[in-house]
Amino acid sequence: MVLTPGPEKMICSRRECIFPARWAVCWKNPRIHREREKIWLSCPEHRPYFEDYFSYRNFPFRVIDIRELEGK
């Protein structure tokens, strides 16, 4: 999955999506990212897609409001 264009522009991370992100999906693959957490951004339309994606793979994740990232 290509992550475009990323958090600099706060656009949804779903491939080819151009809508503003509303959610941050914080996740990790326990086999690879033991301590590090990755963040993908999501518009309201694609939030269920990301939740299903990580649930299916049994990856731990949490969804937070994008405004919580803006202060970081």
MMTF fields as JSON, N, C-alpha, C and O atoms, coordinates in Angstrom:
{
  "mmtfVersion": "1.0.0",
  "mmtfProducer": "UNKNOWN",
  "numBonds": 287,
  "numAtoms": 288,
  "numGroups": 72,
  "numChains": 1,
  "numModels": 1,
  "chainsPerModel": [1],
  "groupsPerChain": [72],
  "chainIdList": ["A"],
  "bondAtomList": [4, 2, 8, 6, 12, 10, 16, 14, 20, 18, 24, 22, 28, 26, 32, 30, 36, 34, 40, 38, 44, 42, 48, 46, 52, 50, 56, 54, 60, 58, 64, 62, 68, 66, 72, 70, 76, 74, 80, 78, 84, 82, 88, 86, 92, 90, 96, 94, 100, 98, 104, 102, 108, 106, 112, 110, 116, 114, 120, 118, 124, 122, 128, 126, 132, 130, 136, 134, 140, 138, 144, 142, 148, 146, 152, 150, 156, 154, 160, 158, 164, 162, 168, 166, 172, 170, 176, 174, 180, 178, 184, 182, 188, 186, 192, 190, 196, 194, 200, 198, 204, 202, 208, 206, 212, 210, 216, 214, 220, 218, 224, 222, 228, 226, 232, 230, 236, 234, 240, 238, 244, 242, 248, 246, 252, 250, 256, 254, 260, 258, 264, 262, 268, 266, 272, 270, 276, 274, 280, 278, 284, 282],
  "bondOrderList": [1, 1, 1, 1, 1, 1, 1, 1, 1, 1, 1, 1, 1, 1, 1, 1, 1, 1, 1, 1, 1, 1, 1, 1, 1, 1, 1, 1, 1, 1, 1, 1, 1, 1, 1, 1, 1, 1, 1, 1, 1, 1, 1, 1, 1, 1, 1, 1, 1, 1, 1, 1, 1, 1, 1, 1, 1, 1, 1, 1, 1, 1, 1, 1, 1, 1, 1, 1, 1, 1, 1],
  "groupList": [{"groupName": "MET", "atomNameList": ["N", "CA", "C", "O"], "elementList": ["N", "C", "C", "O"], "formalChargeList": [0, 0, 0, 0], "bondAtomList": [1, 0, 2, 1, 3, 2], "bondOrderList": [1, 1, 2], "singleLetterCode": "M", "chemCompType": "L-PEPTIDE LINKING"}, {"groupName": "VAL", "atomNameList": ["N", "CA", "C", "O"], "elementList": ["N", "C", "C", "O"], "formalChargeList": [0, 0, 0, 0], "bondAtomList": [1, 0, 2, 1, 3, 2], "bondOrderList": [1, 1, 2], "singleLetterCode": "V", "chemCompType": "L-PEPTIDE LINKING"}, {"groupName": "LEU", "atomNameList": ["N", "CA", "C", "O"], "elementList": ["N", "C", "C", "O"], "formalChargeList": [0, 0, 0, 0], "bondAtomList": [1, 0, 2, 1, 3, 2], "bondOrderList": [1, 1, 2], "singleLetterCode": "L", "chemCompType": "L-PEPTIDE LINKING"}, {"groupName": "THR", "atomNameList": ["N", "CA", "C", "O"], "elementList": ["N", "C", "C", "O"], "formalChargeList": [0, 0, 0, 0], "bondAtomList": [1, 0, 2, 1, 3, 2], "bondOrderList": [1, 1, 2], "singleLetterCode": "T", "chemCompType": "L-PEPTIDE LINKING"}, {"groupName": "PRO", "atomNameList": ["N", "CA", "C", "O"], "elementList": ["N", "C", "C", "O"], "formalChargeList": [0, 0, 0, 0], "bondAtomList": [1, 0, 2, 1, 3, 2], "bondOrderList": [1, 1, 2], "singleLetterCode": "P", "chemCompType": "L-PEPTIDE LINKING"}, {"groupName": "GLY", "atomNameList": ["N", "CA", "C", "O"], "elementList": ["N", "C", "C", "O"], "formalChargeList": [0, 0, 0, 0], "bondAtomList": [1, 0, 2, 1, 3, 2], "bondOrderList": [1, 1, 2], "singleLetterCode": "G", "chemCompType": "PEPTIDE LINKING"}, {"groupName": "GLU", "atomNameList": ["N", "CA", "C", "O"], "elementList": ["N", "C", "C", "O"], "formalChargeList": [0, 0, 0, 0], "bondAtomList": [1, 0, 2, 1, 3, 2], "bondOrderList": [1, 1, 2], "singleLetterCode": "E", "chemCompType": "L-PEPTIDE LINKING"}, {"groupName": "LYS", "atomNameList": ["N", "CA", "C", "O"], "elementList": ["N", "C", "C", "O"], "formalChargeList": [0, 0, 0, 0], "bondAtomList": [1, 0, 2, 1, 3, 2], "bondOrderList": [1, 1, 2], "singleLetterCode": "K", "chemCompType": "L-PEPTIDE LINKING"}, {"groupName": "ILE", "atomNameList": ["N", "CA", "C", "O"], "elementList": ["N", "C", "C", "O"], "formalChargeList": [0, 0, 0, 0], "bondAtomList": [1, 0, 2, 1, 3, 2], "bondOrderList": [1, 1, 2], "singleLetterCode": "I", "chemCompType": "L-PEPTIDE LINKING"}, {"groupName": "CYS", "atomNameList": ["N", "CA", "C", "O"], "elementList": ["N", "C", "C", "O"], "formalChargeList": [0, 0, 0, 0], "bondAtomList": [1, 0, 2, 1, 3, 2], "bondOrderList": [1, 1, 2], "singleLetterCode": "C", "chemCompType": "L-PEPTIDE LINKING"}, {"groupName": "SER", "atomNameList": ["N", "CA", "C", "O"], "elementList": ["N", "C", "C", "O"], "formalChargeList": [0, 0, 0, 0], "bondAtomList": [1, 0, 2, 1, 3, 2], "bondOrderList": [1, 1, 2], "singleLetterCode": "S", "chemCompType": "L-PEPTIDE LINKING"}, {"groupName": "ARG", "atomNameList": ["N", "CA", "C", "O"], "elementList": ["N", "C", "C", "O"], "formalChargeList": [0, 0, 0, 0], "bondAtomList": [1, 0, 2, 1, 3, 2], "bondOrderList": [1, 1, 2], "singleLetterCode": "R", "chemCompType": "L-PEPTIDE LINKING"}, {"groupName": "PHE", "atomNameList": ["N", "CA", "C", "O"], "elementList": ["N", "C", "C", "O"], "formalChargeList": [0, 0, 0, 0], "bondAtomList": [1, 0, 2, 1, 3, 2], "bondOrderList": [1, 1, 2], "singleLetterCode": "F", "chemCompType": "L-PEPTIDE LINKING"}, {"groupName": "ALA", "atomNameList": ["N", "CA", "C", "O"], "elementList": ["N", "C", "C", "O"], "formalChargeList": [0, 0, 0, 0], "bondAtomList": [1, 0, 2, 1, 3, 2], "bondOrderList": [1, 1, 2], "singleLetterCode": "A", "chemCompType": "L-PEPTIDE LINKING"}, {"groupName": "TRP", "atomNameList": ["N", "CA", "C", "O"], "elementList": ["N", "C", "C", "O"], "formalChargeList": [0, 0, 0, 0], "bondAtomList": [1, 0, 2, 1, 3, 2], "bondOrderList": [1, 1, 2], "singleLetterCode": "W", "chemCompType": "L-PEPTIDE LINKING"}, {"groupName": "ASN", "atomNameList": ["N", "CA", "C", "O"], "elementList": ["N", "C", "C", "O"], "formalChargeList": [0, 0, 0, 0], "bondAtomList": [1, 0, 2, 1, 3, 2], "bondOrderList": [1, 1, 2], "singleLetterCode": "N", "chemCompType": "L-PEPTIDE LINKING"}, {"groupName": "HIS", "atomNameList": ["N", "CA", "C", "O"], "elementList": ["N", "C", "C", "O"], "formalChargeList": [0, 0, 0, 0], "bondAtomList": [1, 0, 2, 1, 3, 2], "bondOrderList": [1, 1, 2], "singleLetterCode": "H", "chemCompType": "L-PEPTIDE LINKING"}, {"groupName": "TYR", "atomNameList": ["N", "CA", "C", "O"], "elementList": ["N", "C", "C", "O"], "formalChargeList": [0, 0, 0, 0], "bondAtomList": [1, 0, 2, 1, 3, 2], "bondOrderList": [1, 1, 2], "singleLetterCode": "Y", "chemCompType": "L-PEPTIDE LINKING"}, {"groupName": "ASP", "atomNameList": ["N", "CA", "C", "O"], "elementList": ["N", "C", "C", "O"], "formalChargeList": [0, 0, 0, 0], "bondAtomList": [1, 0, 2, 1, 3, 2], "bondOrderList": [1, 1, 2], "singleLetterCode": "D", "chemCompType": "L-PEPTIDE LINKING"}],
  "groupTypeList": [0, 1, 2, 3, 4, 5, 4, 6, 7, 0, 8, 9, 10, 11, 11, 6, 9, 8, 12, 4, 13, 11, 14, 13, 1, 9, 14, 7, 15, 4, 11, 8, 16, 11, 6, 11, 6, 7, 8, 14, 2, 10, 9, 4, 6, 16, 11, 4, 17, 12, 6, 18, 17, 12, 10, 17, 11, 15, 12, 4, 12, 11, 1, 8, 18, 8, 11, 6, 2, 6, 5, 7],
  "groupIdList": [1, 2, 3, 4, 5, 6, 7, 8, 9, 10, 11, 12, 13, 14, 15, 16, 17, 18, 19, 20, 21, 22, 23, 24, 25, 26, 27, 28, 29, 30, 31, 32, 33, 34, 35, 36, 37, 38, 39, 40, 41, 42, 43, 44, 45, 46, 47, 48, 49, 50, 51, 52, 53, 54, 55, 56, 57, 58, 59, 60, 61, 62, 63, 64, 65, 66, 67, 68, 69, 70, 71, 72],
  "secStructList": [7, 7, 7, 7, 1, 7, 6, 6, 6, 6, 5, 7, 7, 1, 6, 6, 7, 7, 1, 5, 7, 7, 3, 3, 3, 3, 3, 7, 7, 6, 6, 6, 7, 1, 1, 7, 7, 3, 3, 3, 3, 3, 7, 6, 6, 6, 2, 2, 2, 2, 2, 2, 2, 2, 2, 2, 6, 6, 7, 7, 3, 3, 3, 3, 3, 6, 2, 2, 2, 2, 6, 7],
  "xCoordList": [0.845, 0.0, 0.891, 1.821, 0.627, 1.384, 0.738, -0.475, 1.543, 1.031, 1.276, 2.397, 0.245, 0.408, -0.664, -1.748, -0.439, 0.859, 1.455, 2.576, 0.772, 1.367, 0.879, 0.045, 1.415, 0.913, 1.18, 0.505, 2.145, 2.435, 1.202, 0.991, 0.395, -0.789, -2.075, -3.153, -1.989, -3.147, -4.229, -5.41, -3.793, -4.676, -4.755, -3.783, -5.898, -6.097, -4.989, -4.561, -4.536, -3.447, -3.904, -3.068, -5.2, -5.716, -5.303, -5.407, -4.837, -4.341, -5.363, -6.54, -4.874, -5.628, -6.721, -7.485, -6.807, -7.79, -7.221, -6.038, -8.058, -7.625, -8.348, -8.203, -9.121, -9.921, -9.115, -8.185, -9.471, -8.772, -8.959, -10.024, -7.915, -7.97, -8.73, -8.634, -9.469, -10.196, -9.706, -9.861, -9.114, -8.677, -7.227, -6.733, -6.557, -5.215, -5.331, -5.798, -4.902, -4.924, -3.487, -2.596, -3.293, -1.968, -1.863, -2.685, -0.858, -0.788, 0.652, 1.599, 0.783, 2.093, 1.93, 0.948, 2.911, 3.009, 3.951, 5.152, 3.418, 4.264, 5.479, 6.451, 5.449, 6.608, 7.728, 8.886, 7.399, 8.394, 8.604, 9.742, 7.521, 7.587, 7.322, 6.189, 8.322, 8.115, 7.721, 6.787, 8.399, 8.103, 7.547, 6.779, 7.923, 7.542, 6.1, 5.643, 5.399, 4.018, 3.976, 4.555, 3.303, 3.157, 1.794, 0.875, 1.667, 0.41, -0.004, 0.758, -1.211, -1.837, -3.023, -3.714, -3.254, -4.348, -5.565, -5.438, -6.749, -7.968, -9.049, -9.265, -9.719, -10.922, -12.081, -11.916, -13.235, -14.351, -14.758, -15.135, -14.686, -15.097, -14.206, -14.696, -12.902, -11.965, -11.634, -10.879, -12.169, -11.89, -12.287, -11.499, -13.478, -13.814, -12.847, -12.554, -12.357, -11.395, -10.149, -9.696, -9.588, -8.378, -8.635, -7.805, -9.761, -10.089, -10.192, -9.693, -10.83, -10.93, -9.552, -9.233, -8.746, -7.412, -6.56, -5.945, -6.529, -5.701, -6.333, -5.619, -7.64, -8.319, -8.088, -7.811, -8.199, -8.001, -6.6, -6.415, -5.621, -4.227, -3.834, -2.693, -4.77, -4.511, -3.4, -2.632, -3.32, -2.351, -3.007, -4.157, -2.296, -2.857, -2.928, -1.986, -4.057, -4.227, -5.195, -5.961, -5.127, -6.084, -6.373, -5.527, -7.554, -7.962, -8.163, -8.89, -7.506, -7.647, -8.035, -7.822, -8.596, -8.953, -7.674, -6.688, -7.686, -6.489, -6.004, -4.814, -6.9, -6.513, -5.542, -4.8, -5.538, -4.58, -3.157, -2.203, -2.994, -1.661, -1.132, 0.081, -2.013, -1.599, -0.733, 0.055, -0.87, -0.054, 1.328, 2.177, 1.57, 2.857, 3.84, 4.969],
  "yCoordList": [-1.167, 0.0, 1.23, 1.319, 2.159, 3.393, 4.435, 4.641, 5.068, 6.089, 7.46, 7.967, 8.052, 9.355, 10.3, 9.838, 11.554, 12.2, 12.304, 12.797, 11.867, 11.829, 12.917, 13.746, 12.9, 13.799, 15.275, 16.115, 15.622, 17.028, 17.77, 18.929, 17.117, 17.743, 17.268, 17.742, 16.339, 15.809, 15.301, 15.619, 14.508, 13.882, 12.397, 11.81, 11.798, 10.373, 9.538, 9.817, 8.521, 7.658, 6.568, 5.893, 6.387, 5.366, 5.735, 6.892, 4.751, 4.969, 5.733, 5.378, 6.786, 7.623, 8.471, 9.13, 8.467, 9.313, 10.73, 10.914, 11.709, 13.109, 13.902, 15.122, 13.222, 13.904, 14.19, 13.453, 15.25, 15.58, 14.482, 13.873, 14.252, 13.256, 13.824, 15.011, 12.971, 13.333, 12.48, 12.854, 11.331, 10.359, 9.975, 10.007, 9.614, 9.04, 7.604, 7.361, 6.664, 5.253, 4.892, 4.809, 4.683, 4.384, 2.865, 2.246, 2.268, 0.814, 0.329, 1.098, -0.968, -1.607, -3.085, -3.734, -3.57, -4.992, -5.557, -5.291, -6.333, -6.792, -7.606, -7.683, -8.206, -8.98, -8.081, -8.497, -6.859, -5.94, -4.726, -4.36, -4.104, -2.861, -3.157, -3.038, -3.525, -3.89, -2.688, -2.78, -1.598, -0.404, 0.731, 1.558, 0.775, 1.884, 1.755, 0.671, 2.866, 2.904, 3.724, 4.809, 3.22, 3.941, 4.62, 4.2, 5.661, 6.396, 6.533, 7.019, 6.101, 6.341, 7.254, 7.13, 8.158, 9.103, 8.595, 7.891, 8.961, 8.453, 9.525, 10.279, 9.569, 10.372, 9.547, 8.348, 10.155, 9.382, 8.183, 7.14, 8.323, 7.236, 6.003, 4.877, 6.202, 5.08, 4.551, 3.586, 5.145, 4.651, 3.177, 2.404, 2.761, 1.334, 0.424, -0.687, 0.892, 0.1, -0.163, -1.304, 0.887, 0.716, -0.154, -0.997, 0.034, -0.783, -2.254, -3.12, -2.544, -3.926, -4.477, -5.63, -3.645, -4.045, -4.52, -5.584, -3.728, -4.085, -5.182, -6.017, -5.195, -6.256, -7.617, -8.599, -7.674, -8.924, -9.489, -10.703, -8.594, -9.007, -9.156, -9.501, -8.899, -8.964, -8.016, -8.324, -6.856, -5.837, -4.952, -4.545, -4.652, -3.711, -2.315, -1.86, -1.655, -0.304, 0.463, -0.105, 1.785, 2.662, 3.808, 4.175, 4.365, 5.466, 6.693, 6.655, 7.781, 9.028, 10.154, 10.062, 11.195, 12.375, 13.036, 13.13, 13.486, 14.074, 15.299, 15.612, 15.993, 17.2, 16.863, 17.733, 15.613, 15.221, 15.168, 15.271, 15.01, 14.981, 16.378, 16.591, 17.315, 18.647, 19.363, 20.237, 19.003, 19.618, 19.008, 19.538, 17.897, 17.198, 17.653, 17.164],
  "zCoordList": [0.0, 0.0, 0.0, 0.802, -0.868, -0.964, -0.055, -0.089, 0.733, 1.638, 1.025, 1.057, 0.477, -0.16, 0.309, 0.666, 0.331, 0.36, 1.743, 1.872, 2.785, 4.104, 5.039, 4.674, 6.253, 7.281, 7.046, 7.64, 6.197, 5.963, 5.464, 5.819, 4.65, 4.071, 4.719, 4.359, 5.669, 6.374, 5.417, 5.558, 4.448, 3.467, 3.801, 4.275, 3.555, 3.812, 3.167, 2.047, 3.88, 3.405, 2.438, 1.838, 2.277, 1.347, -0.064, -0.471, -0.802, -2.144, -2.994, -3.06, -3.636, -4.56, -3.905, -4.61, -2.598, -1.911, -1.817, -1.531, -2.057, -2.01, -0.921, -0.845, -0.084, 0.915, 2.181, 2.51, 2.881, 4.129, 5.172, 5.276, 5.928, 6.997, 8.187, 8.497, 8.831, 10.055, 11.222, 12.384, 10.901, 11.908, 11.676, 10.55, 12.756, 12.691, 13.198, 14.311, 12.369, 12.754, 13.15, 12.305, 14.432, 14.978, 15.122, 15.796, 14.492, 14.45, 14.49, 14.323, 14.718, 14.591, 14.252, 14.614, 13.56, 13.258, 14.32, 14.282, 15.266, 16.383, 15.965, 16.716, 14.801, 14.343, 13.848, 13.811, 13.469, 12.914, 13.811, 14.104, 14.243, 15.018, 16.492, 16.958, 17.192, 18.591, 19.449, 20.246, 19.299, 20.094, 19.246, 19.74, 17.996, 17.13, 16.667, 16.307, 16.68, 16.203, 14.925, 14.864, 13.913, 12.658, 12.641, 13.345, 11.842, 11.764, 10.305, 9.469, 10.02, 8.731, 8.972, 9.983, 8.056, 8.182, 7.425, 6.423, 7.914, 7.302, 7.236, 8.184, 6.089, 5.958, 6.546, 6.768, 6.8, 7.359, 6.498, 7.031, 5.189, 4.292, 4.418, 4.329, 4.625, 4.63, 6.023, 6.139, 7.068, 8.418, 8.583, 9.127, 8.134, 8.26, 7.491, 7.933, 6.352, 5.576, 6.411, 6.506, 7.019, 7.817, 9.041, 9.382, 9.699, 10.865, 10.477, 11.196, 9.355, 8.872, 8.494, 8.786, 7.845, 7.397, 8.582, 8.52, 9.658, 10.81, 11.654, 12.21, 11.759, 12.512, 11.861, 12.55, 10.555, 9.824, 10.053, 10.141, 10.147, 10.327, 11.798, 12.105, 12.695, 14.141, 14.577, 15.488, 13.917, 14.303, 15.359, 15.194, 16.433, 17.402, 16.776, 16.126, 16.986, 16.457, 17.338, 18.117, 17.182, 17.838, 16.884, 16.068, 16.986, 16.121, 16.996, 17.988, 16.612, 17.359, 16.403, 15.194, 16.956, 16.181, 15.667, 16.398, 14.434, 13.813, 14.58, 14.548, 15.264, 16.013, 17.141, 17.597, 17.596, 18.629, 18.086, 18.858, 16.778, 16.159, 15.869, 15.862, 15.634, 15.203, 16.225, 15.866, 17.487, 18.526, 18.642, 19.358, 17.949, 18.065, 17.021, 16.981]
}
